[in-house]
Amino acid sequence: MSIRAIILALAISISSSAFAQTAAENQVVGTWRMISATIDPGGKNVPAYGENPDGLLVFTPDMHFVEVLTDADIPRFASNARGEGTDDENRMAMSGSIAFFGTYTVDEKGEFSGNIVQGATFPNWIGSVRTRDDLTLVVTGDRMTENFRRPEGTEIRIEFQRVK
């Protein structure tokens, strides 16, 4: 075996084990299904996405995320065309769902430490940076709890189950 082949094999082995170690340490990586969501405006816990919340949160090993949360009971548009909803249909769809994506970070323990929103169905979130001061994700086994505080102080709690 040539020295080049040995060096190449060694480099591949080292980079593969480093990637596997990083992925193993990242506690949030994977796909998570929303199982409950509550919002606490003025001290009242109410369903954040209706009685039947539905959604996924996906964290990739290359440090990207996408989160789509919906109220499964939002009625379909009568026109069956996305761009032709009535004002009421559009208002219900917008207020009963959120989708956004971006990049995220984890600390040396593999715990979520923050994210940057790069795109969102709510344009005001684009470019926002969230740290543990306003967003925490705590993983316990196959469950994850998200606690988010909006800028005006309203708190949202979402429970996720890891998808296997």
C-alpha positions as CSV (number, residue, x, y, z in Angstrom):
1,M,0.0,0.0,0.0
2,S,1.4,3.4,-1.0
3,I,2.0,6.1,1.6
4,R,-0.7,8.3,-0.1
5,A,-3.3,5.5,0.2
6,I,-2.4,5.1,3.9
7,I,-2.6,8.9,4.6
8,L,-6.0,9.1,2.7
9,A,-7.4,6.1,4.6
10,L,-6.2,7.6,7.9
11,A,-7.7,11.0,7.0
12,I,-11.1,9.5,6.1
13,S,-11.1,7.4,9.3
14,I,-10.3,10.5,11.5
15,S,-12.9,12.7,9.8
16,S,-15.6,9.9,10.0
17,S,-15.0,9.3,13.7
18,A,-15.0,13.1,14.4
19,F,-18.3,13.5,12.5
20,A,-19.9,10.5,14.4
21,Q,-18.7,11.9,17.7
22,T,-20.2,15.4,16.9
23,A,-23.5,13.8,15.9
24,A,-23.6,11.6,19.0
25,E,-23.1,14.6,21.3
26,N,-25.7,16.8,19.6
27,Q,-28.8,16.1,21.8
28,V,-31.4,17.8,19.5
29,V,-30.3,16.3,16.1
30,G,-33.2,14.4,14.5
31,T,-36.9,14.7,13.8
32,W,-39.4,15.7,16.5
33,R,-43.2,15.6,16.4
34,M,-45.2,18.2,18.3
35,I,-47.5,16.5,20.9
36,S,-48.7,19.6,22.8
37,A,-48.4,23.4,22.8
38,T,-49.7,25.9,25.2
39,I,-49.5,29.7,25.3
40,D,-49.7,31.7,28.5
41,P,-51.1,35.2,27.8
42,G,-51.7,36.9,31.1
43,G,-51.3,33.8,33.2
44,K,-53.7,31.5,31.2
45,N,-52.5,28.3,29.6
46,V,-54.5,27.9,26.4
47,P,-53.7,25.7,23.4
48,A,-51.3,27.5,21.1
49,Y,-52.2,25.6,18.0
50,G,-55.8,24.4,18.8
51,E,-57.0,21.2,20.4
52,N,-55.1,19.1,17.8
53,P,-51.7,20.6,17.3
54,D,-49.6,19.1,14.6
55,G,-46.0,19.8,13.5
56,L,-42.5,18.8,13.1
57,L,-39.1,20.2,14.2
58,V,-36.1,18.8,12.4
59,F,-32.5,19.4,13.3
60,T,-29.9,18.3,10.8
61,P,-26.3,17.2,11.7
62,D,-25.0,20.1,9.6
63,M,-26.6,22.5,12.0
64,H,-29.7,23.5,10.1
65,F,-33.3,23.4,11.4
66,V,-36.9,23.6,10.1
67,E,-40.0,23.9,12.3
68,V,-43.6,23.7,11.0
69,L,-46.4,24.0,13.6
70,T,-50.1,23.9,12.7
71,D,-53.6,23.6,14.1
72,A,-54.8,20.5,12.4
73,D,-58.4,21.7,12.7
74,I,-58.0,24.8,10.5
75,P,-60.7,24.5,7.7
76,R,-59.6,23.9,4.1
77,F,-60.0,26.8,1.7
78,A,-63.3,26.7,-0.2
79,S,-61.5,27.6,-3.5
80,N,-59.0,24.8,-3.1
81,A,-56.4,27.3,-4.3
82,R,-53.7,28.7,-1.9
83,G,-53.7,32.2,-3.5
84,E,-57.5,32.5,-3.5
85,G,-58.5,32.2,0.1
86,T,-61.0,34.6,1.6
87,D,-59.8,37.2,4.2
88,D,-61.1,34.9,7.0
89,E,-59.5,31.8,5.5
90,N,-56.2,33.5,5.2
91,R,-56.4,35.0,8.7
92,M,-57.2,31.6,10.2
93,A,-54.4,29.9,8.3
94,M,-51.9,32.5,9.3
95,S,-52.8,32.8,12.9
96,G,-53.0,29.0,13.4
97,S,-49.6,28.0,12.0
98,I,-46.0,29.1,11.7
99,A,-43.1,27.8,9.7
100,F,-39.5,28.9,9.8
101,F,-36.0,27.6,9.2
102,G,-32.4,28.6,9.8
103,T,-29.2,27.5,11.6
104,Y,-28.7,26.4,15.2
105,T,-25.9,25.9,17.6
106,V,-25.1,23.5,20.5
107,D,-22.7,23.9,23.3
108,E,-19.9,21.6,24.3
109,K,-22.4,19.3,26.1
110,G,-24.4,19.0,22.9
111,E,-27.3,21.0,24.4
112,F,-29.2,23.5,22.2
113,S,-27.7,27.0,22.6
114,G,-29.4,29.2,20.0
115,N,-30.6,29.7,16.5
116,I,-30.8,32.3,13.7
117,V,-34.0,32.4,11.7
118,Q,-33.3,32.7,7.9
119,G,-36.8,32.4,6.6
120,A,-40.3,32.4,8.1
121,T,-44.0,32.6,7.2
122,F,-44.0,35.5,9.8
123,P,-41.6,37.9,8.1
124,N,-40.8,39.8,11.3
125,W,-38.8,36.7,12.6
126,I,-36.4,36.7,9.6
127,G,-32.9,37.6,10.8
128,S,-33.8,37.1,14.5
129,V,-31.2,35.6,16.8
130,R,-32.5,33.5,19.7
131,T,-30.4,32.5,22.7
132,R,-31.1,30.7,25.9
133,D,-32.5,34.0,27.2
134,D,-35.7,33.6,25.2
135,L,-35.6,30.0,23.9
136,T,-34.7,26.8,25.6
137,L,-34.9,23.2,24.4
138,V,-34.5,20.5,27.0
139,V,-34.1,16.9,25.9
140,T,-35.0,14.1,28.3
141,G,-34.8,10.7,26.6
142,D,-37.1,10.8,23.6
143,R,-38.9,13.9,24.8
144,M,-38.0,17.5,24.2
145,T,-39.6,20.6,25.8
146,E,-39.3,24.0,24.0
147,N,-39.9,27.1,26.1
148,F,-40.1,30.3,24.1
149,R,-40.6,33.8,25.4
150,R,-41.9,36.4,22.9
151,P,-40.4,39.9,23.1
152,E,-43.5,41.2,24.9
153,G,-43.2,38.5,27.5
154,T,-45.8,35.9,26.4
155,E,-44.5,32.4,27.1
156,I,-45.1,29.3,24.8
157,R,-44.4,25.7,25.9
158,I,-44.2,23.0,23.3
159,E,-43.7,19.3,23.9
160,F,-42.1,17.1,21.3
161,Q,-41.6,13.3,20.9
162,R,-38.6,12.1,18.9
163,V,-39.6,10.3,15.7
164,K,-37.9,7.0,15.3
